[in-house]
C-alpha cells in the first residue's frame, strides 16, 4: 500500500472537561492526529471517513466525543504532519502551542491556519476494521480558506509534494 499516494490531513477534537459539572475543574485538552486514510464517502448527505488505530487516544476520544474537525494540509505544512504523527507522546498541548489555528464554531476543535480546506464533522458511524476503526462523519461545515500551494501527499513512506 506504500505505492498508493494519499493526501495528508490533521484530525482534531476537543476533549470534554474532566468534570463537566464542576466549573472549577480543568477544561479538556485539544487532541490531534495526522491521517493519510481520509476520504469522501458521500455528497448527499455529505459524509467523510477517517481511519484511526484501534485503542489510540483519538479512537478513544472519538468514541465519546462525536464532534471533530479536519484540516487538509498544504505542501508547506509537512512539519505539522510530522509533529502530530509522533508516537507515544504524553500530551498534545505542546504540539498546538505555536500553531496558528481557530476554533471551529460547530466542533470547538482546532482548524489549522494555512490549510487548503477545513471540515467540521459529527460522527455518524464507527466501524471496527481489523486493528483500526473507520469513523464516518457528517460534514457540518466546510471551508477552503487557502488557495495557495498544493496538497501535502504521502507516498512510499514519505511526505511529498505534487509536481
C-alpha positions in Angstrom: 0.0 0.0 0.0 3.0 2.3 0.2 2.7 2.6 -3.6 -0.7 4.4 -3.2 -0.3 8.1 -2.9 -2.7 9.8 -0.4 -3.4 13.2 0.9 -2.5 14.2 4.4 -4.9 15.7 7.0 -4.8 16.7 10.6 -7.8 15.4 12.5 -8.5 17.3 15.7 -11.1 17.2 18.5 -11.6 18.9 21.8 -11.6 16.6 24.8 -14.5 17.2 27.1 -13.8 18.7 30.6 -12.8 16.1 33.2 -15.8 17.0 35.3 -18.4 19.0 33.3 -20.5 19.6 36.5 -17.6 21.4 38.3 -17.0 24.9 36.9 -13.5 24.9 38.5 -12.4 21.6 37.0 -9.7 21.7 34.3 -11.0 22.1 30.8 -10.5 19.5 28.1 -7.4 19.3 26.0 -7.1 19.6 22.2 -6.1 16.4 20.6 -4.6 16.0 17.1 -3.6 13.1 14.8 -2.1 13.0 11.3 -4.0 10.8 9.0 -3.4 9.6 5.4 -6.5 7.4 5.3 -9.2 10.0 4.8 -11.7 10.2 2.1 -15.1 11.5 0.9 -17.8 8.9 1.3 -20.9 10.7 0.0 -22.0 14.0 -1.3 -25.7 13.7 -0.3 -25.6 13.6 2.7 -22.0 15.0 2.9 -20.0 12.2 4.6 -16.3 11.6 5.1 -14.3 8.8 6.7 -11.1 8.7 8.6 -9.3 5.5 9.8 -7.9 5.6 13.3 -5.8 3.0 15.1 -8.0 1.0 17.5 -7.2 1.9 21.1 -5.4 5.1 20.2 -6.0 8.3 22.0 -8.0 9.6 19.0 -10.0 6.4 18.8 -10.9 6.6 22.5 -11.8 10.3 22.3 -14.0 9.9 19.2 -15.8 7.1 20.9 -17.1 9.7 23.4 -16.8 13.0 21.6 -18.9 13.0 18.4 -17.6 16.4 17.2 -14.3 16.6 15.3 -12.5 18.5 12.6 -10.2 18.0 9.7 -7.6 20.4 8.2 -6.4 19.4 4.7 -2.6 20.1 4.9 -0.8 22.0 2.2 2.7 21.2 0.9 4.2 23.8 3.3 2.7 22.1 6.3 4.9 19.0 6.4 6.2 20.0 9.9 2.6 19.8 11.2 2.1 16.4 9.8 5.3 15.1 11.3 4.6 16.7 14.7 1.2 15.0 15.1 2.4 11.7 13.7 4.8 11.2 16.6 4.0 8.0 18.6 4.0 7.7 22.4 3.6 11.3 23.1 2.3 12.3 26.6 0.3 15.4 25.8 -0.9 17.3 22.7 -0.8 20.6 24.5 2.7 21.5 23.4 2.0 20.3 19.8 -0.6 23.0 19.4 1.3 25.7 21.3 2.9 27.6 18.3 0.4 26.6 15.6 -1.9 29.2 14.1 -5.5 27.9 14.4 -9.0 29.0 15.0 -11.7 27.1 16.8 -14.4 25.6 14.7 -17.9 27.1 15.5 -19.6 23.7 15.4 -17.0 21.4 16.9 -14.8 23.7 19.1 -11.9 21.8 17.6 -8.7 23.5 16.2 -8.8 24.3 12.5 -5.2 24.9 11.3 -4.3 28.2 9.7 -3.0 27.9 6.1 -4.8 24.6 5.5 -6.1 24.1 2.0 -9.6 23.2 3.4 -11.2 22.6 6.7 -14.2 20.5 7.7 -16.1 20.1 10.9 -17.9 16.8 11.4 -20.2 14.8 13.7 -19.7 11.1 13.9 -22.5 9.1 12.2 -21.0 5.7 12.4 -18.0 3.8 13.8 -17.0 0.6 12.1 -14.4 -1.8 13.5 -12.0 -2.9 10.8 -9.0 -5.1 11.8 -6.7 -3.0 14.0 -8.4 0.2 13.0 -11.8 1.9 13.5 -13.4 3.6 10.5 -15.1 6.8 11.7 -17.7 8.1 9.3 -18.7 11.7 9.9 -21.3 14.0 8.6 -19.8 17.3 7.4 -21.3 20.2 9.2 -19.1 23.0 7.9 -16.6 23.1 5.1 -14.3 26.0 4.0 -11.4 26.5 1.6 -9.5 29.2 3.5 -6.3 28.9 1.5 -5.8 28.6 -2.3 -2.0 28.9 -2.0 0.2 26.0 -2.8 -0.5 22.3 -3.5 -1.5 19.5 -1.2 0.8 17.5 1.0 1.0 13.9 -0.2 2.2 10.7 1.4 3.9 8.1 -0.9 6.4 5.3 -0.2 6.7 6.2 3.5 7.5 9.9 3.0 5.7 13.2 2.7 5.9 14.6 -0.8 4.8 17.5 -3.0 3.0 17.1 -6.3 4.8 18.0 -9.4 
